[in-house]
Amino acid sequence: MSNFTADQIALQAHIEESNSKFVADCQARGADAWSTTVSDPDHWAEYGIYTVAQYERYNLEQDVWELYKDVHGFRPRHMDSMSDAELESEYHSLLKQFEEEVIY
């Protein structure tokens, strides 16, 4: 076992808590299969992620990455220069566009 920083231990706890909530929600809905997120800090260190904020940013980038492709047919290339607030706004805009496409 590695010696983790306080930030890494907090990250692990954050992911484990999120996983527990997700599993409970799946069970409440009657799902019998699901997957959870790896909580090992060594795994996330390979991605350069050591804090909860970095992890949340990574997840937001992944959500925008996938949704952008669904809406536009290609992957975005501009996310590195975006602030968290800009990414959040982009996500909600893309989600609205995607929902409109599905409805029509």
N, CA, C and O of each residue as an XYZ file, in Angstrom:
416
protein
N       0.837     -1.192      0.000
C       0.000      0.000      0.000
C       0.871      1.242      0.000
O       1.866      1.328      0.720
N       0.487      2.172     -0.799
C       1.215      3.432     -0.881
C       0.863      4.332      0.294
O      -0.152      4.141      0.964
N       1.705      5.293      0.522
C       1.398      6.327      1.504
C       0.646      7.422      0.771
O       1.226      8.153     -0.032
N      -0.642      7.536      1.047
C      -1.467      8.507      0.350
C      -1.521      9.821      1.113
O      -1.400      9.855      2.338
N      -1.706     10.895      0.366
C      -1.874     12.202      0.983
C      -3.294     12.299      1.544
O      -4.153     11.466      1.252
N      -3.516     13.319      2.345
C      -4.864     13.549      2.886
C      -5.859     13.784      1.741
O      -7.006     13.343      1.810
N      -5.414     14.479      0.695
C      -6.286     14.703     -0.465
C      -6.658     13.391     -1.146
O      -7.805     13.207     -1.555
N      -5.704     12.487     -1.268
C      -5.982     11.207     -1.905
C      -6.922     10.347     -1.063
O      -7.779      9.648     -1.603
N      -6.764     10.399      0.238
C      -7.659      9.655      1.130
C      -9.066     10.232      1.043
O     -10.047      9.489      1.051
N      -9.165     11.565      0.958
C     -10.471     12.207      0.798
C     -11.087     11.838     -0.553
O     -12.296     11.630     -0.651
N     -10.265     11.758     -1.574
C     -10.747     11.351     -2.899
C     -11.303      9.932     -2.852
O     -12.380      9.659     -3.382
N     -10.567      9.041     -2.221
C     -11.021      7.654     -2.104
C     -12.357      7.587     -1.353
O     -13.271      6.876     -1.771
N     -12.466      8.315     -0.267
C     -13.706      8.326      0.514
C     -14.856      8.905     -0.311
O     -15.979      8.405     -0.250
N     -14.578      9.948     -1.074
C     -15.594     10.569     -1.927
C     -16.118      9.568     -2.962
O     -17.328      9.445     -3.155
N     -15.222      8.869     -3.612
C     -15.627      7.896     -4.624
C     -16.382      6.739     -3.977
O     -17.394      6.287     -4.512
N     -15.907      6.261     -2.847
C     -16.588      5.156     -2.167
C     -17.993      5.564     -1.724
O     -18.925      4.764     -1.809
N     -18.151      6.793     -1.257
C     -19.478      7.285     -0.867
C     -20.390      7.384     -2.088
O     -21.554      6.985     -2.037
N     -19.858      7.911     -3.172
C     -20.643      7.997     -4.417
C     -21.040      6.605     -4.901
O     -22.172      6.393     -5.337
N     -20.106      5.662     -4.823
C     -20.405      4.285     -5.224
C     -21.509      3.690     -4.360
O     -22.413      3.032     -4.874
N     -21.440      3.915     -3.059
C     -22.460      3.380     -2.150
C     -23.836      3.929     -2.475
O     -24.817      3.186     -2.487
N     -23.914      5.237     -2.742
C     -25.197      5.850     -3.105
C     -25.704      5.278     -4.426
O     -26.896      5.010     -4.574
N     -24.808      5.095     -5.372
C     -25.194      4.552     -6.668
C     -25.721      3.123     -6.534
O     -26.746      2.778     -7.122
N     -25.025      2.304     -5.768
C     -25.454      0.915     -5.567
C     -26.813      0.880     -4.873
O     -27.692      0.113     -5.268
N     -26.990      1.703     -3.844
C     -28.274      1.749     -3.133
C     -29.395      2.155     -4.080
O     -30.489      1.593     -4.029
N     -29.124      3.136     -4.949
C     -30.127      3.572     -5.922
C     -30.442      2.444     -6.905
O     -31.607      2.214     -7.228
N     -29.429      1.750     -7.376
C     -29.645      0.623     -8.296
C     -30.488     -0.458     -7.637
O     -31.421     -0.987     -8.242
N     -30.154     -0.781     -6.399
C     -30.904     -1.810     -5.683
C     -32.348     -1.375     -5.458
O     -33.268     -2.184     -5.578
N     -32.546     -0.112     -5.135
C     -33.899      0.399     -4.909
C     -34.738      0.336     -6.183
O     -35.958      0.185     -6.122
N     -34.091      0.450     -7.317
C     -34.798      0.383     -8.601
C     -34.939     -1.051     -9.105
O     -35.556     -1.292    -10.143
N     -34.368     -1.993     -8.372
C     -34.478     -3.396     -8.749
C     -33.442     -3.868     -9.746
O     -33.564     -4.963    -10.295
N     -32.429     -3.062     -9.987
C     -31.363     -3.478    -10.904
C     -30.565     -4.608    -10.266
O     -30.334     -4.620     -9.057
N     -30.154     -5.542    -11.086
C     -29.369     -6.649    -10.546
C     -27.945     -6.661    -11.091
O     -27.179     -7.578    -10.795
N     -27.590     -5.671    -11.868
C     -26.224     -5.555    -12.378
C     -25.869     -4.075    -12.513
O     -26.682     -3.269    -12.965
N     -24.664     -3.735    -12.123
C     -24.171     -2.368    -12.238
C     -22.666     -2.414    -12.044
O     -22.116     -3.440    -11.642
N     -22.013     -1.320    -12.326
C     -20.574     -1.231    -12.066
C     -20.314      0.051    -11.289
O     -21.072      1.017    -11.372
N     -19.240      0.035    -10.543
C     -18.873      1.197     -9.744
C     -17.526      1.729    -10.197
O     -16.807      1.077    -10.955
N     -17.199      2.899     -9.733
C     -15.959      3.568    -10.084
C     -14.814      3.082     -9.202
O     -14.986      2.901     -7.996
N     -13.669      2.877     -9.795
C     -12.468      2.491     -9.058
C     -12.149      3.586     -8.046
O     -12.126      4.768     -8.388
N     -11.903      3.189     -6.801
C     -11.625      4.188     -5.765
C     -10.155      4.212     -5.331
O      -9.777      5.028     -4.490
N      -9.344      3.353     -5.878
C      -7.930      3.254     -5.507
C      -7.173      4.526     -5.902
O      -7.113      4.859     -7.086
N      -6.598      5.238     -4.934
C      -5.866      6.465     -5.254
C      -4.709      6.251     -6.239
O      -4.394      7.147     -7.022
N      -4.080      5.084     -6.205
C      -3.007      4.817     -7.164
C      -3.529      4.830     -8.600
O      -2.857      5.314     -9.511
N      -4.722      4.297     -8.789
C      -5.344      4.319    -10.116
C      -5.509      5.754    -10.596
O      -5.134      6.082    -11.722
N      -6.068      6.610     -9.745
C      -6.333      7.990    -10.141
C      -5.057      8.794    -10.297
O      -5.008      9.736    -11.089
N      -4.016      8.430     -9.544
C      -2.728      9.115     -9.688
C      -2.157      8.912    -11.093
O      -1.463      9.783    -11.617
N      -2.451      7.762    -11.700
C      -2.003      7.515    -13.069
C      -2.614      8.513    -14.048
O      -2.051      8.747    -15.117
N      -3.743      9.097    -13.705
C      -4.414     10.105    -14.524
C      -4.053     11.522    -14.080
O      -4.559     12.496    -14.639
N      -3.187     11.638    -13.085
C      -2.832     12.949    -12.554
C      -3.908     13.532    -11.670
O      -3.990     14.749    -11.502
N      -4.741     12.663    -11.098
C      -5.856     13.102    -10.261
C      -5.571     12.717     -8.815
O      -5.402     11.542     -8.489
N      -5.523     13.739     -7.951
C      -5.175     13.537     -6.548
C      -6.202     14.116     -5.588
O      -6.170     13.820     -4.394
N      -7.114     14.938     -6.098
C      -8.084     15.608     -5.230
C      -9.509     15.380     -5.736
O      -9.725     14.983     -6.881
N     -10.460     15.638     -4.865
C     -11.870     15.537     -5.247
C     -12.171     16.528     -6.364
O     -12.890     16.189     -7.305
N     -11.645     17.731     -6.283
C     -11.898     18.744     -7.313
C     -11.370     18.284     -8.675
O     -12.042     18.460     -9.691
N     -10.181     17.703     -8.698
C      -9.625     17.196     -9.952
C     -10.477     16.048    -10.496
O     -10.690     15.949    -11.705
N     -10.955     15.198     -9.618
C     -11.807     14.072    -10.010
C     -13.128     14.572    -10.594
O     -13.581     14.077    -11.626
N     -13.739     15.545     -9.939
C     -14.995     16.098    -10.432
C     -14.788     16.782    -11.784
O     -15.631     16.664    -12.674
N     -13.690     17.484    -11.938
C     -13.358     18.131    -13.220
C     -13.191     17.061    -14.299
O     -13.719     17.206    -15.401
N     -12.475     16.011    -13.996
C     -12.266     14.913    -14.942
C     -13.608     14.336    -15.391
O     -13.825     14.126    -16.584
N     -14.501     14.080    -14.449
C     -15.813     13.524    -14.788
C     -16.630     14.483    -15.647
O     -17.305     14.059    -16.585
N     -16.571     15.767    -15.329
C     -17.288     16.762    -16.119
C     -16.733     16.809    -17.542
O     -17.495     16.869    -18.507
N     -15.406     16.780    -17.670
C     -14.792     16.755    -18.998
C     -15.240     15.525    -19.786
O     -15.529     15.621    -20.979
N     -15.297     14.375    -19.122
C     -15.728     13.151    -19.804
C     -17.185     13.250    -20.248
O     -17.536     12.813    -21.344
N     -18.025     13.821    -19.401
C     -19.438     13.991    -19.756
C     -19.589     14.911    -20.967
O     -20.348     14.613    -21.889
N     -18.862     16.031    -20.959
C     -18.923     16.958    -22.088
C     -18.367     16.296    -23.340
O     -18.939     16.426    -24.422
N     -17.257     15.589    -23.196
C     -16.606     14.877    -24.309
C     -17.595     13.956    -25.014
O     -17.708     13.981    -26.239
N     -18.309     13.144    -24.239
C     -19.259     12.180    -24.807
C     -20.505     12.861    -25.373
O     -20.960     12.527    -26.468
N     -21.045     13.802    -24.634
C     -22.270     14.475    -25.067
C     -22.021     15.331    -26.308
O     -22.862     15.396    -27.204
N     -20.877     15.978    -26.353
C     -20.520     16.787    -27.524
C     -20.500     15.919    -28.772
O     -21.004     16.321    -29.822
N     -19.923     14.737    -28.660
C     -19.883     13.808    -29.802
C     -21.288     13.385    -30.200
O     -21.599     13.307    -31.389
N     -22.134     13.113    -29.223
C     -23.506     12.720    -29.518
C     -24.261     13.822    -30.259
O     -25.060     13.542    -31.152
N     -24.004     15.072    -29.884
C     -24.728     16.198    -30.482
C     -24.127     16.614    -31.830
O     -24.861     16.876    -32.783
N     -22.801     16.673    -31.907
C     -22.140     17.239    -33.084
C     -21.495     16.206    -34.009
O     -21.138     16.528    -35.142
N     -21.344     14.978    -33.538
C     -20.751     13.943    -34.379
C     -19.240     13.886    -34.345
O     -18.639     13.077    -35.052
N     -18.613     14.723    -33.543
C     -17.158     14.687    -33.390
C     -16.797     15.183    -31.989
O     -17.608     15.814    -31.311
N     -15.595     14.892    -31.581
C     -15.145     15.240    -30.233
C     -14.670     16.696    -30.160
O     -14.119     17.217    -31.129
N     -14.882     17.345    -29.023
C     -14.399     18.722    -28.852
C     -12.894     18.748    -28.617
O     -12.298     17.754    -28.200
N     -12.298     19.888    -28.888
C     -10.861     20.028    -28.669
C     -10.526     21.241    -27.802
O      -9.354     21.586    -27.651
N     -11.510     21.868    -27.253
C     -11.304     23.141    -26.575
C     -11.489     23.085    -25.061
O     -11.497     24.134    -24.416
N     -11.634     21.922    -24.483
C     -12.013     21.841    -23.071
C     -10.894     22.238    -22.112
O     -11.181     22.728    -21.020
N      -9.634     22.045    -22.482
C      -8.528     22.352    -21.571
C      -8.502     23.820    -21.150
O      -8.087     24.154    -20.040
N      -8.949     24.679    -22.047
C      -8.900     26.109    -21.749
C     -10.158     26.605    -21.042
O     -10.248     27.784    -20.700
N     -11.132     25.720    -20.818
C     -12.392     26.137    -20.206
C     -12.323     26.054    -18.686
O     -11.708     25.144    -18.129
N     -12.955     27.003    -18.034
C     -13.073     26.958    -16.577
C     -14.111     25.899    -16.201
O     -14.844     25.412    -17.062
N     -14.169     25.553    -14.943
C     -15.186     24.606    -14.482
C     -16.590     25.138    -14.769
O     -17.467     24.389    -15.199
N     -16.797     26.433    -14.530
C     -18.112     27.037    -14.768
C     -18.461     26.988    -16.257
O     -19.607     26.714    -16.615
N     -17.490     27.248    -17.115
C     -17.735     27.181    -18.557
C     -18.060     25.755    -18.992
O     -18.949     25.537    -19.815
N     -17.342     24.793    -18.439
C     -17.618     23.388    -18.748
C     -19.013     22.991    -18.294
O     -19.737     22.308    -19.017
N     -19.383     23.416    -17.110
C     -20.714     23.121    -16.573
C     -21.786     23.717    -17.475
O     -22.787     23.065    -17.772
N     -21.577     24.954    -17.909
C     -22.515     25.617    -18.805
C     -22.585     24.874    -20.145
O     -23.672     24.671    -20.688
N     -21.450     24.479    -20.664
C     -21.393     23.731    -21.919
C     -22.147     22.408    -21.792
O     -22.877     22.011    -22.700
N     -21.965     21.736    -20.668
C     -22.658     20.470    -20.445
C     -24.177     20.661    -20.497
O     -24.881     19.907    -21.169
N     -24.667     21.664    -19.788
C     -26.109     21.900    -19.751
C     -26.646     22.314    -21.124
O     -27.749     21.922    -21.505
N     -25.875     23.095    -21.856
C     -26.263     23.485    -23.210
C     -26.325     22.259    -24.121
O     -27.283     22.090    -24.875
N     -25.308     21.410    -24.049
C     -25.286     20.193    -24.861
C     -26.423     19.255    -24.485
O     -27.041     18.639    -25.353
N     -26.693     19.150    -23.205
C     -27.774     18.283    -22.743
C     -29.111     18.760    -23.312
O     -29.932     17.957    -23.756
N     -29.314     20.066    -23.292
C     -30.545     20.633    -23.852
C     -30.635     20.328    -25.351
O     -31.689     19.925    -25.842
N     -29.523     20.523    -26.076
C     -29.507     20.229    -27.513
C     -29.791     18.753    -27.772
O     -30.542     18.408    -28.685
N     -29.196     17.896    -26.974
C     -29.392     16.459    -27.135
C     -30.850     16.079    -26.881
O     -31.440     15.309    -27.639
N     -31.416     16.617    -25.824
C     -32.813     16.332    -25.506
C     -33.746     16.815    -26.611
O     -34.725     16.144    -26.939
N     -33.442     17.978    -27.183
C     -34.249     18.502    -28.285
C     -34.160     17.593    -29.513
O     -35.158     17.371    -30.200
N     -32.968     17.071    -29.785
C     -32.790     16.162    -30.922
C     -33.575     14.862    -30.712
O     -34.164     14.329    -31.652
N     -33.578     14.367    -29.492
C     -34.276     13.128    -29.192
C     -35.782     13.320    -29.293
O     -36.490     12.436    -29.775
N     -36.267     14.455    -28.849
C     -37.702     14.740    -28.872
C     -38.178     14.914    -30.308
O     -39.260     14.442    -30.656
N     -37.396     15.580    -31.145
C     -37.815     15.851    -32.524
C     -37.257     14.787    -33.382
O     -37.472     14.795    -34.594
